[in-house]
Amino acid sequence: MTLPILAAFDFDHTICDDNSDIVARKLISNDKIPDTVKRMYQADNWNAYMGQIFELLNKNYIDVETIKDAIHQIPSVSGIDSLLSELHSRNCEIIIISDSNSLFIEWWLKNKNLSHMVKEIFTNPATVNGELLKIEMYHLQDNCKLSSKNLCKGQILEDYVTKRSLEGINFDRIVYVGDGKNDLCPILRLSEKDLACPRIGYTLVNILNKKAAENESQEVKAKVVPWETGNDILKNLKTLDDLD
């Protein structure tokens, strides 16, 4: 069976209009975060940093329900709900590949009544142990220098497409939607028939523009479709007759 589209989305600043980890961190005042933890604030140590933040939230009596409520309050990116609904209704497959965590994404999707539209979520596993949130790495990798050690989005995307092919499901086109530098790796793995959709005003579109300016755009085979709202992506897909 061939489906029209595999739509792969980042989560933070792509589906939800904020960084869910930062939303949780802001529940505790900055003066209660020790310097030893602040020094962990760097991209390739993010899971360990968030693990410490979760412990601090717990020690300061900020319970799981308070954290969950804060995640629920994050708005959707404009037009994304409509885009997901349209893709789902057109028999397209939707997955999320995110460096957030499983609880935050599941809580948010359920609160917005979007869970049934997403086939699979690939992210760092999180659990609740009593009132303490715990987070683990999705995997440990050192093959991709574009990605953090705990999550290579490009490898996840490739593995998923291979798995679905072995299950008898193929796709006419892959559409990858993201905003950050860790979304570059999967975009570089797309083909000429695929779409790369970087959000305007964020890091990824600047990286792609820089590659184009420096004549490195040949690295990106997919058609680049910058967007501000989910409706922009939907219009482009209808132009390509993927959703007519």
C-alpha positions as CSV (number, residue, x, y, z in Angstrom):
1,M,0.0,0.0,0.0
2,T,1.2,3.5,-0.8
3,L,0.1,6.5,1.3
4,P,0.3,10.0,-0.1
5,I,2.4,11.5,2.6
6,L,4.5,10.7,5.7
7,A,4.5,14.0,7.7
8,A,7.2,14.1,10.3
9,F,7.0,16.9,12.8
10,D,9.3,18.3,15.4
11,F,7.3,19.3,18.6
12,D,8.6,22.4,20.4
13,H,8.1,25.6,18.4
14,T,6.6,23.5,15.5
15,I,3.4,21.9,16.9
16,C,3.3,23.6,20.3
17,D,4.3,27.3,20.3
18,D,6.9,27.2,23.0
19,N,9.7,25.0,24.4
20,S,8.0,22.6,26.7
21,D,11.2,21.9,28.7
22,I,11.7,25.7,29.3
23,V,8.0,26.0,30.3
24,A,8.6,23.4,33.1
25,R,11.9,25.0,34.1
26,K,10.2,28.4,34.6
27,L,8.1,26.9,37.3
28,I,11.1,27.2,39.6
29,S,12.7,30.6,40.3
30,N,16.2,31.1,38.9
31,D,17.7,31.7,42.3
32,K,16.7,28.2,43.4
33,I,18.8,26.6,40.6
34,P,22.4,26.0,41.8
35,D,25.3,27.1,39.6
36,T,26.3,23.5,39.2
37,V,23.0,22.8,37.4
38,K,23.1,26.1,35.4
39,R,26.5,25.1,34.0
40,M,24.8,21.9,32.6
41,Y,22.7,24.2,30.3
42,Q,24.1,23.1,27.0
43,A,22.7,21.3,24.0
44,D,24.6,18.0,24.3
45,N,23.9,17.6,28.0
46,W,20.2,18.6,27.9
47,N,18.7,15.4,29.2
48,A,21.0,15.4,32.3
49,Y,20.2,19.1,32.8
50,M,16.4,18.5,32.6
51,G,16.8,15.5,35.0
52,Q,18.3,17.9,37.5
53,I,15.5,20.4,36.9
54,F,12.9,17.8,37.6
55,E,14.6,16.9,40.9
56,L,14.6,20.6,41.8
57,L,10.9,20.9,41.0
58,N,10.2,17.9,43.2
59,K,12.3,19.3,46.1
60,N,10.5,22.6,45.9
61,Y,7.1,20.9,46.1
62,I,6.1,21.6,42.5
63,D,4.0,18.5,41.8
64,V,3.3,16.6,38.6
65,E,-0.2,18.1,38.2
66,T,1.3,21.6,38.3
67,I,3.8,20.7,35.6
68,K,1.2,19.0,33.5
69,D,-1.1,22.1,33.8
70,A,1.8,24.3,32.6
71,I,2.3,22.0,29.6
72,H,-1.4,22.1,28.9
73,Q,-1.3,25.9,28.7
74,I,1.1,26.0,25.8
75,P,-0.8,27.1,22.7
76,S,-0.6,25.4,19.4
77,V,1.4,27.0,16.6
78,S,-1.1,28.9,14.4
79,G,-2.8,26.6,11.9
80,I,-1.1,23.5,13.0
81,D,-4.2,21.9,14.4
82,S,-6.0,22.4,11.0
83,L,-2.9,21.0,9.2
84,L,-2.8,17.8,11.3
85,S,-6.5,17.3,11.0
86,E,-6.4,17.7,7.2
87,L,-3.4,15.3,6.9
88,H,-5.1,12.8,9.1
89,S,-8.4,13.0,7.1
90,R,-6.5,12.5,3.8
91,N,-5.0,9.2,5.0
92,C,-1.5,10.7,5.5
93,E,0.7,9.3,8.3
94,I,1.9,11.6,11.0
95,I,4.8,11.1,13.3
96,I,6.6,13.3,15.8
97,I,10.4,13.2,16.2
98,S,11.4,15.5,19.2
99,D,14.1,16.1,21.7
100,S,11.4,16.9,24.3
101,N,10.1,13.9,26.3
102,S,7.2,11.4,26.0
103,L,5.2,12.7,28.9
104,F,5.1,16.3,27.8
105,I,4.2,15.4,24.3
106,E,1.5,12.9,25.3
107,W,0.0,15.3,27.9
108,W,-0.1,18.2,25.4
109,L,-1.6,16.1,22.5
110,K,-4.3,14.6,24.7
111,N,-5.2,18.0,26.1
112,K,-5.6,19.4,22.6
113,N,-7.5,16.3,21.4
114,L,-4.8,15.5,18.8
115,S,-3.5,12.2,20.1
116,H,-5.5,10.1,17.6
117,M,-3.9,11.8,14.6
118,V,-0.3,10.9,15.5
119,K,0.7,7.4,14.7
120,E,4.0,7.3,16.5
121,I,6.1,9.6,18.8
122,F,9.9,9.3,18.9
123,T,11.4,11.2,21.8
124,N,13.2,10.8,25.1
125,P,11.2,8.4,27.4
126,A,9.9,10.0,30.6
127,T,8.1,8.5,33.6
128,V,6.7,9.5,36.9
129,N,8.1,7.9,40.0
130,G,5.9,9.1,42.9
131,E,6.0,12.9,42.3
132,L,9.4,12.9,40.5
133,L,9.7,13.1,36.7
134,K,12.5,11.0,35.3
135,I,13.9,11.3,31.8
136,E,16.1,8.9,29.8
137,M,18.0,9.3,26.5
138,Y,16.1,8.0,23.4
139,H,19.3,6.3,22.3
140,L,23.1,6.9,22.5
141,Q,24.7,7.6,19.2
142,D,28.1,8.9,18.0
143,N,27.6,8.4,14.2
144,C,25.9,11.7,13.4
145,K,27.9,14.9,14.2
146,L,24.9,17.1,13.3
147,S,22.8,15.6,16.1
148,S,23.0,15.4,19.9
149,K,24.3,12.1,21.4
150,N,20.8,11.2,22.7
151,L,18.8,11.7,19.6
152,C,19.5,11.6,15.8
153,K,16.3,12.6,14.1
154,G,17.7,11.7,10.6
155,Q,18.4,8.1,11.7
156,I,15.0,7.8,13.4
157,L,13.3,9.0,10.2
158,E,15.2,6.6,8.0
159,D,14.6,3.7,10.3
160,Y,10.9,4.5,10.4
161,V,10.6,4.6,6.6
162,T,12.4,1.3,6.3
163,K,10.3,-0.3,9.0
164,R,7.0,0.8,7.3
165,S,8.3,-0.5,3.9
166,L,8.9,-3.9,5.4
167,E,5.4,-3.8,6.8
168,G,4.1,-3.1,3.2
169,I,3.5,0.7,3.6
170,N,5.3,3.2,1.3
171,F,4.9,6.9,0.9
172,D,4.6,9.1,-2.2
173,R,6.3,12.0,-0.4
174,I,7.9,12.8,2.9
175,V,7.2,16.2,4.5
176,Y,9.5,17.2,7.3
177,V,8.4,20.2,9.5
178,G,10.7,21.7,12.1
179,D,12.4,24.8,13.4
180,G,15.8,24.0,15.0
181,K,19.3,23.0,14.0
182,N,18.7,19.4,15.1
183,D,16.1,19.3,12.3
184,L,18.8,19.7,9.6
185,C,19.9,16.0,9.7
186,P,16.6,14.5,8.7
187,I,16.1,17.2,6.0
188,L,19.5,16.3,4.4
189,R,18.2,12.7,4.1
190,L,15.1,13.7,2.1
191,S,14.8,13.2,-1.7
192,E,13.9,15.6,-4.6
193,K,10.2,14.7,-4.3
194,D,10.1,15.5,-0.6
195,L,9.4,18.8,1.2
196,A,11.5,20.4,3.9
197,C,9.4,22.9,5.9
198,P,11.5,25.2,8.2
199,R,9.6,27.7,10.4
200,I,10.3,31.3,9.5
201,G,12.1,33.3,12.2
202,Y,13.9,30.2,13.7
203,T,17.3,28.7,13.4
204,L,16.6,26.0,10.8
205,V,15.5,28.5,8.1
206,N,18.6,30.6,8.7
207,I,20.8,27.5,8.3
208,L,19.1,26.6,5.0
209,N,19.3,30.2,3.7
210,K,23.1,30.3,4.6
211,K,23.6,27.0,2.7
212,A,21.9,28.5,-0.3
213,A,24.0,31.7,-0.1
214,E,27.2,29.7,0.1
215,N,26.2,27.4,-2.8
216,E,25.9,24.5,-0.5
217,S,22.2,24.1,-1.2
218,Q,22.9,21.0,-3.3
219,E,23.2,19.2,0.0
220,V,19.4,19.8,0.4
221,K,17.6,17.7,-2.3
222,A,14.1,18.4,-1.0
223,K,12.0,21.4,-2.0
224,V,12.4,24.0,0.8
225,V,9.0,25.5,1.9
226,P,9.4,28.1,4.7
227,W,6.3,28.7,6.7
228,E,4.8,30.9,9.4
229,T,1.5,29.0,10.0
230,G,0.2,25.5,9.4
231,N,-2.0,27.0,6.7
232,D,1.1,27.9,4.7
233,I,2.2,24.3,4.6
234,L,-1.4,23.1,3.7
235,K,-1.6,25.6,0.8
236,N,1.8,24.3,-0.6
237,L,0.6,20.7,-0.3
238,K,-2.6,21.5,-2.2
239,T,-0.5,23.3,-4.9
240,L,1.4,20.0,-5.4
241,D,-1.9,18.1,-5.7
242,D,-0.9,16.0,-2.7
243,L,-4.1,17.2,-1.0
244,D,-6.7,18.0,-3.6
